Amino acid sequence: MLDKENKNVVIVSQAEYEELQNAKRVAEYYAMLDKSFEELKRGDVVVKSLEELRGMENE
């Protein structure tokens, strides 16, 4: 099936669409975790004590 712009159109159930959307979100989350882990390995982090974090709440 093609739309007005000659692009393919696929029909799936709502449940399958939601599964695909969830899989996409999970993949994006894992990519973010991988990036964060690489930053951690490079030492690209900021270290704060609990007291410093509590102080930042009021800023």
Helices and strands as residue ranges (DSSP letters): H 14-42, H 50-57
